[in-house]
Amino acid sequence: MADALKIALAQCNPTMGDIAGNLALLRKARAEAAAAGADLVVASEMVITGYPTEDLVLKPMFLDAALGAIEALAADTADGGPGMIIGGPWRQDPEAKPPLFGKVFNTAYVLDGGKVTTHRTKHQLPNYGVFDEKRVFGAGPLPGPVNFRGVRLGVMVCEDMWYPDVSECLEESGAEILVVINGSPFEMDKIEERMQLAVQRVTETGLPLIYVNQVGGQDELVFDGASFALNADHSLPVQLPAFEQALDVVEWRRGDGGWAAAPGRQVAPDSELELAYRALILGLRDYVNKNRFPGVILGLSGGIDSALTAAVAVDALGPERVHSVMMPSPYTSQESLDDAAEAAQLMGIEIDRVSIEPAMKAFDAMLQPILNGYAADTTEENIQARSRGLTLMAISNKLGYMVLSTGNKSEVSVGYATLYGDMVGGFNPMKDLYKTMVFELARWRNQALPPGALGPAGRVIPERIITKPPSAELKPDQKDEDSLPPYPVLDDILRGLIEGEESVDVIAARGHDRELVNRVWHMLELAEYKRRQACPGVKITRRAFGKDRRYPITNAFRGPA
C-alpha cells in the first residue's frame, strides 16, 4: 500500500483526428512528468482522438488507428516511468460491423507496466446542448475503482461527475481518490459550475478529487482547461490556468484522514469578460491553425463589430496574418473611412480599399430590364452587402486567407444580416456575442492585453467607433435603431427567448412592450433559415445557434391564439 503518489495533471490541446500528433503530445507530456518525478499522468477525455469526435468515432479505421496509438503509448510505460490515465474510444466487439451506434464507448484507459492494465467506460452520456453522445456511444456500467500502484483510484469520465451515482458507487467500493478526465467546453459561468459540482461530489463521498480538462478550440467549441485538485476538506491546493496548455505535478500523501494534495500552482480565475475574450482568441486561433489557413481577411467598415473582430484576430494570429479591406459605397461616411483606417493603424494590420460602387452600377444595369419600375428597397441594400461578400471571397480565393464574418448574435437572431453578403465567411468569432457584450469587450480590450495575445497593448479600437450609433450605411443617414429596438432592450428580450425559452408574458412582465416582444420573437423564428447557412463561430453562452439551439425552419407556431 502506497502512502505517497505524484500525479501530473496534463492539460493538453489535442487536434481532432490527428492521432499521431496527439500521441506525440501525450509522449511529450509524459516525458516532462517523468523528469519531474511523477508516478502517474492524467490527461483529458478522448485525448488520443480529440473531442468531440461526432460520427468520426463510428469509422472502423479511425477506431483502429486510435486503439493502435493507445497500445503504443501503453508500451512506453514498460520503461518504469509514470503510468497514464488517458481518454479514448473502446470497441466492445472488435468484429462488429458498421454502423457502430452504441457499440463504441467513451473510455478512460489505465496504462502501466507496458500494457493497458484496465479501463473504465463513461456511464453518464450527455445528450443535450451540443452533445449527442447517446447517438454514437454506448453507456458503460457503474464503475468500480482501479488499482494503481497500491492506490485505489475512482476514475470517472466528464459527465460522470455531474451526477452523484458514479462517485457514490466508487466511494462505496473503496476508492481513495476520485479522478475525473474531462472534455468540458467553455460557457459563461461554466468554471464556477464545475467547481460547485466537484465540491458536491467531495462532500457526498468524503474523498479528494482531481479534475483534468481539455484545452483548445474544436470547431465551435472552446475548451478552457482550468483543471484543479480538491482536498476532502474542500481546500483547493491546485488550480491550473484557463485557455493554456499546462502540466503540473501534484504531490499526494496518505494521512489519518485519507489522501490530501500538497499546495501547488494556484492561478486566480479571470473576470468573466476576460474569459470570454480569451475564448474568442483561442477558438479563432485553433480554427485557423488546425485547418492550416495562412491567415484571415475581413471587411473593416469603421463599425464596432468589424473592429472587435479584427482585434480578436490580431490577438489570436498576430497582425501579420490579418488582412483587412475597406469597401466603401456612395453611402459610406468619411467618418467610417477615417475610423477604419485608424483601427488598422492601431492594430498594425494592412488595409486595402476597394470601392463597390462599380459593382452596384453593374447590378443596376444587369437587373434593369427585370426590375425597372420597382421602387428602391432592401433589394438594393442587399446588393451592396453581397458585393462586399463577393469581393472578400475573391481576395480569399486568390490569397488563401479565410474570410471572417463579423455579425453579432443580436443581429443574426433577428435576421438583420444579409445572406451571401455580410454573413459570408469561414468563421465568425462574434457569432455568440450579443451587441451589448460587443461594446463591453471593446472597452475592456482597450484597457487590457490578455495572456497569450499577439496584438499590441493599449487602445486598439478608436473611441469614436465605440461611441457612435451603429449603422449598416446601406442608405442615407441609416441607423440600426431605425429597424431594431435599442440594443439593451433587444438583447434582454433575446436572452429571454433564446437562453431562457421564456414566454412573451414573462418577458413583457419585466417591463417590455408586449407587441415589441412578439415582433422580436417572430423575427427570431423567421430568420432560422439564414442561421442554418451561417458559418461556424465560437460558443460562449448557454444557448448558441447551431448545434446548441435547434429549431425547425418551417414553423407556424406563434403562441396561444
N, C-alpha and C positions, 0 to 999 in steps of 0.2 A: 504494500500500500504506500503510494507516494504521498509526501507531505508538502511538496513544492512543485510548481509547474510554471514554466514560462510560455505564455501564449501570445503569438503575434497576430494582431488584427491587421489583415491585408485588405485595404480599401482600394480596389482595383477598378480600372476603366477598360472593360473588355469591348471588343468590336464584334457586332453581330456577324456570325458566320465565319469569322477569321479564326478558325480553331487552332491553326499553327501559331498565329500571333498571340492568341490568348494563352496557349501552352507556354510560350516563351515568357509572357508576362508573369505567369504563376511561378515559373522556374526562377525568374529574377527575384520575385518576392521571397521565395523560399531561401535563395542564396543569401539575401540580406538578413532574413530572420535567423539563419544558421550562424552568420557572422556575429549576430547579437546574442547568441546563446539560447535561442528559442527551442522549446521542445515540440511545439505544435503551431502550425499556421492555419488560421481560419480565414477563408475567403468568402465571397458572396454567392448568392443564389444563381445557378446556371452560368457560372463564370466561365466555364470552358467553352460555351457556345455564344455567350451574350444573352441578354434578356430584355424584353420578352421575345421568344422565338416565333410566336404565332404558328402558322401551319408549317413552317420550315421544319419543325420538330417531327412532323409526320413523314418526312422523306427518309427512307431507309439508308441511303448512302450518307446522309447527314448524320444520322444516328451512329452509323459505323465509324465515321471519322471522329465523332465526339467520344465514343467509348474507347476507341484506339488511343486517343490522346490521354484519357483518364488512366488507362493501363500503363502508358509510357510514364506519366507523372508518378504513378504508384511505384513503378520500378525504380525511380530515382531515390525513393525513400529507403532503399536497401543500403545506402551509404552510412546509415547510423545517425543521420542528421534529423531534423524535425519531421514529424509526421504532418499530415494535412487533413483538413476538412474543407471540401470544395463542393460546389453545386454543379450538377449536370443532369442530363436525361438518363433514364434507365428503362430498358425494354424488357418487360417481364418474360416474353416469349421471343427469343431471337429468330424463330422460324415464322413468326406472324407475318402475314402478307398485308399490304396496304388495302384499304385505308386503315390506319392505326389509331383511330379515335378511341381514347380511353385505354389504350394498350401501352402507352408510354407514361412514365411517371417523373415528376419533378423531384429530384433526389439529392440528398446530401451524402457524399461519399467520404468514408474514413480511410485514409491511405497511411500505411506504416509498415516497416519491415520489408519493403519491396513489393507489397501487394495491396489490393483493396481488402481491408480486413472486414468491413461491413458497410452497410448503407442504411439510410432511413428515408422513406418516401413522404412527401408532403401530404398531410391529412386534410387540412382545410384549403379548399381550392377557391380563390376569389372569382366571382362571376358577375361583377358589377363594374360600372365606370368603364375604364379602359381595359379591364381584364376579361378574358374569355377562357380561363383555364379549364373549365369543365368541357369545353369543346375539344381540347386536344389531349389533356392529361387524365389519367385515372387517379382516384383518391386513394392514398395509402391508408393502412390501418393505424390506429393509435399506437405510437411507438414506445418502446422501452429504451432505457439508457444504453450507451455504448461504453465499453471498457477501453480506455486509452491509457496505457502505461500505469495501470493501477488506480486510475481515477474514473469514476462513472459520470459521463457527460450526457446531459439530456439535450439531444440535438433536435432542433426544430427548424422548419423552413418557412420563413416570412409570415404568411397569413396564419400559421400555426400559433403565433404569439398573440394574434388578435382575439383569440377565444381562450377560455380557461381550461377546456377539456384536455388539450395536449399536455400543457405544463402540469396539470393535476395528475395525469397518468404517469408522467415521468417522475414526479416527486414521490408518488405512491410506490413506484417500482425501484426507488433507490438512487435516483440521480443526485449528484452533488453540486454540479454547476450547470446552469442552462446555457446552451449555445445556440444562438439564432442567426442563420445566414439569410440575407435579405436582398431582394430587388424591389425596393420600395421607392416609387417615383416621388419627386418633389411636388408639393402643393403648398399654398399659403397655409400656415399654421400646422403643417404636417409634422415638423420636427417635434413640436410640443406634444402633439397627439401620440406619436410613437413613444415618447418618454413616459407619458401617463400610462399607456398600456403596459410598458415594461415594468413600471412601478407596481401596477396591479398584479402582474404575474409574480413578481418578487414577494409582494405582501401575502398573496394566497399560498405560495409554496414555502416561503422562508428560505429560498435559495438565491444565490447571486446569479447574475445574468450577463452574458456577453452578446452584443448586438453588432454585427458587421454588415454594412450596407454597400451596395454597388454605387459607383460614381460614374458620371458621364452622360452624354446625350445619345438617345436611340430614337430616331425619327422625331415624333412629337413629345416624347417623354424625356425628362431630365432627372437623373438620379443624383441626389445630393450627398451621398455618403453620410457624414455626421455620425459615424459609428461610435459606440461607447461601451463602457462596462459599468454595471451597478452592483454594489455590495448588498448583502442581505439586510443591512441596516438602512438601506435606501441612499447611502452616500454614493457620490459619483466620482470615482477615482480617475476615470479616463474619459475624455471627450475629444474625438478627432475632429479636424476641420471639415466644414462643408465645402463641396464642389472642388475638392482637390484629392488627387491620389495620395495615399499615406500608408505607412506601415509602422506600427508601434508595438513593442514587446511589453506585455503586462506581466508582472510577477504576481503569482498567486501562491498563498500559503494556507495550509490547513491548521486551524486552531481549535480550541474547545467548542467554539460555536459554529464550526464548519469552515468553509473556504472564504477567503477575502483577498481582494486585489490591493496591491500597494499603490499609492498615488503615482500617477504618471502625467502625461501631457493632458492639459485641460484647456481647450480653445473655447473662449466665450462665444456663444451664438451671435450671429449678426442680427441687425434690425430687419424687420420684415421687408422694407424697401431694398436694403442691400441684398438680402436673399433673393428677392425677385429679380433684381438686376443681374446678379451673378448667374441665376438660372438662364436668363436670356443669353448671356455671354457663352456659357458652356454649351447650351443647346445649339446655338448657331455654329460655334467653333467645331463641335464634333460632327454636325451635319455636313459642313463644308469639307472638313479634313477627311472624315471617314468615307465620304463619297468622292474624294480626290479632285475637288474643284480647285483651280489655281487661285480663285478669289471670287468676289461678288461685285455686282453692278446694281445701282438703284437710281431712280429718279429723285433728285434733290430739288424740291419745289419751293423751298423757303417756308414750308409749313412745319408744324410741330411733329407730325408723325414721321415724315421722312428724315427730319433732323435727328430724332431719337433713334430711329432705325440705323442711320449712318453711325451714330455714336456707339451703339452696341456692336456694329460690325467692326469698327476700328478697334474697339476694346477686345473683341474676340480674335481678330485676324491680323491686326496691325494696319496702319494707314496705307502701306504699300500694296496691300491686297484688296483695297476698296476703291472702286471707281464710281464716280457719280456723274450724272448728266442733268443739266437744267434744260427743260423742253418748253420754252415759252410759247404761248398763243397770243393773239391780239388782246386777250383779257388779262394777261399776266401783268401785275403791277411792277413798277420799278422797285418798290419796297421788297417784293418777293425775290426779284433778281439780286438785289443787294444782300438780302438775308441769306440766300443760298450760298452766295459767294463767300460771305463772312463765315458761315458754318464750315464750309470746305476748308477755308484757311485755318480756322481754329483747330480743326481735326487733322490737318496736314494731308488731306486727300486731294486727288486730281478731280477737277470738274470740267466737263465739256459742255458746250451749248449747241443744241440742235433745235431750231425752230420747227414747230409743227404746222405753221401757217400754210406752207405749200401743200401739205397733206390734206388740210381742211378744205382748201380750194379745189384740190383734185377730187375729193369725195363729193363736194357740192356739184362739180361738173359731171361726174360719173352718174350721180343719182338724180340729177335734174330732170331727165325725161320721165322718171317714175314719180318723183316727189314734188314736181312742180305744182304750185298752188296750195301746198300744205304750209301752215304756219310753223315757224321755228319752235321747237320744244326740246325735250330731253334727248331726242334723236341726235341733234347737233352737238349737244354736250357729250354724249357717249362717244361720238366720233372722235372728239378731242382726246378723251381718255384712251380710246383704242389706238389712236395714232401714237400716243406715247408708249403704250404697251408694245406695239409693233416695232417701234424704234428700239426699245430696250432689248427685245428678243433678237433683233437683227444684230445689234452690237454683241449680245451674248453669244449668238451662233458663231460670229466671226472671231471673237477673242477667247471664248471658252469660259468666261465668267458666268456664274449663276446669278439670275435676276432675283433680287429681294423684293417681295411685295411689302407694302408699308401700311396696309389698312389695320385699324384697331377693332377691338371686339364690339364697341358700341355701334360703329358704322356697319360692320359686317352683320351684326344682329338684325338690323332693320333694313338691310338691303341698300344702304347709302354707299354703294360701291358699284363699279361698272364691270360686269363680267367680260373677260377678254380685254379689259382696259387696265385700271389700277389694281385689279385682282390678279393680273399676270404675275407669275413668278414661280421659282422653285421652292422657296421657303419664306415664311413670314414670322420674324421674331415677335412681332406685335400682336399676333393673332388672338391671344387670350388676355390682352390688356384693355380694360375699359379706358375711355378717353380721359376720365379724371385721373386715372393712375398714370397715363402717359405724361400728363403735366407734372405729377408728383415725382416721377422718376427723372424727368428732365431737370427739375430743380435740384433733386438730390445729386444727380451726376455732375452738375456744375460745381458742386461743393465737395465732392469726394471722388477718389480713384480706388475702385475695389481691388483686392488682391488678385494678381494674375492678369489684370487688364493691360493691354498693349498700346492703349491710346495715351494721349498727353494728359497731364494733371491740369487742374483748373477748369475754367469755363470752356465748354466745347459747343454749347448751343447759345446763340445770341439771345439776349434778354427780350428783344422785340418779338422773336419767334414764339416765346412763351406767353407774352402778354397780349399780343394782337388777337382779334377774333378769328377763329378758324374759318377758312374758306377754300372751296374747291377751285375757285376762279375759272369757272366754265362759262360764265356770262357776266355782264357788267354789274359791279357792286354786289356780288353774291356773297352770302354768309351762310354757314352751316345752319344757324338758328332760323333762317328763312324756311327751312324744310323740317327741322328737328326741334324738339324741346331743348332747353338749356341742358348741357351735358350732365351736370349734377342731378337734375331731375330724371333725365333719360336713364342714366346709369343705375339709379336707385330702383327704378321700375324694372329695368332689365335684370338686375340681380334677383329681384323678387320672382320674376318669371322664369329665369334660367336656373340659377343656383337653388332657389327656394321652391320652385314649382308652386308658387302661391297663386291663389285665385285673384280675380280682379277686385273682389270685395275686400280681401285682406290688404292688397296694395293701396287701394283707394282709402282705406281706413287710416293709413299712415299720413294722409293729408294730400294725396294726389287726386287730380281731377279724374273722375271715373271714365269720362269719354276719352281723355288722353290715354289712360291705361289701356283701354280697349283698342285704341288706334295703334299703340306701340305693340300690343300683343299680336294684332293682325299683321302688322309689318314684319314682326319676327317670324311668324309662321309662313308668310308668303315668300320670304327670302330663303327658305330652305334649299330650293333648287340651286341658288347661287353658291351657298356654302358647300354643297356636295362637290362643286367643281373648284373649290378653293385649294390653294397649296397647303402643305402641312406647316405647322408652326409650333412654338414652344407652349406647352401646357403649364400654367401656374395656378389656375383656380380649380375649385372642386368640380366644375362642370364646363369643360372646354368643348368647343364644337369639334366634330369629327367622331372619333371612337367613343367619346365620353357621352355626348348628348346626341341621341339618335331619334330623329323624328321622321315620319313619312313626308314625302313631297306632296303627294296627293292627299289632302287632309281638309275635310269640310267641317271639322269640329270648331265651333265658335262659342262654346259655352252654353249654359242653360238658356232656353228660349225666354 
